[in-house]
Amino acid sequence: MTKTPKIAVIGLGYVGLPLAVAFAKKYKVIGFDINAKRVEELNSGHDHTLEVSDELLQSVLGHQDATGLVMSDQASDLKEADVYIVTVPTPTDKNRQPVLTPLVKASETIGRVMKKGDIVIYESTVYPGVTEDVCVPVLEEFSGLSFNKDFYAGYSPERINPGDKVHTVTQILKVTSGSTPEIAKYVDDLYAEVITAGTHMAPSIKVAEAAKVIENSQRDINIAFVNELSKIFRKLDIDTDAVLEAAATKWNFIKFTPGLVGGHCIGVDPYYLAQRALEVGYNPEIILAGRRMNDGMGEYVAQEVIKMMVQNEAKVKNGKTLVLGITFKENCPDVRNTKAIDVINELKAYNMQVDVCDPWANPEEVKSIFEIDLLTDCSQIQSKYDSIVLCVSHQEFLELDFPALKNENAILFDVKSFLPKESVDGRL
């Protein structure tokens, strides 16, 4: 492909929108999403995820000569594209099995409009083999074209860190790959145009897929290890944070901290790798052990809070608890796969009244997903509580007057070791 490509980005969420905006500074870009409300919001110049500022989004909206971004929920608009980049979610179901439906549906949509010479690049996190063994056959079926003869594929795993304004999409080195050596070079050159941090061309699509899925699996296992340490050290009455600080003085010690592991990546991706391993006859013991540890931390936190309340003679049954934070991480509105909800549900199981405050989360979204009436402003907190559990380290929580919010004998538990040590009654 020698001409300047027109790029279509399929899926305008936390991954797709920043990428579309980055490419729109140098190319004509079509941003596509099946959610008409999302498209309307973005066309108005606002991104509720806060990944892209309104000023930056508005600066690229509309085609300006050879560049610019146009958003649509009409699949027919994709016919103009030469390069398709797929950034749809790859979740798991209630049984922790990979759900490839969004990826398959996106491939069907592209297959209906693609033409000879087009390239389809996938960014969604998958297990090794999905691009060529699952997606490509769908593209062939719906387009009537032949792979690596009439059209080509690539894989460049997303590395978005939601809420991070330093490590943005262009500031994180990008792994690339293609279905032929020539296409691999083309894909790498294309991303190199917008990724200022540089690129790394993997030798095959499967290598690039595997590299992505082990990144988050490694983090998951490391966090599971320190979560287990925190359980041990609590029984030994040893400050976990102090232990980690001391150990980190050794040059090759990698410091992770205990906590709740949620979100759309770390809490999901290991299951993709585990599923593929099981399919080829290998039982991934360490990966699944890490997942079991981290998946159980919400329930563990709630039970530790209850134990401390009982020991402190605080009111448990019909008592009041304030949970601070419901997003999956700090200073970010994303509530996908949040583990704070596990803390909340376990506390409710003890017949406690639970109020939840989060200044970053969308109250309508929280109400729709969790049936929780969210407090979004710290000034809305008027009650006194028998326990307060800080699950997410939003900066706004540093301004709270915790003594004024606590009933007599109440406890303050800091999951994130975010508050001053002397001000809390317990932490991981």
Summary of the structure (lengths in Angstrom):
residues: 428
radius of gyration: 23.5
end to end distance: 54.5
largest distance: 74.0
contacts: 1473
relative contact order: 0.08
helix: 42%
strand: 16%
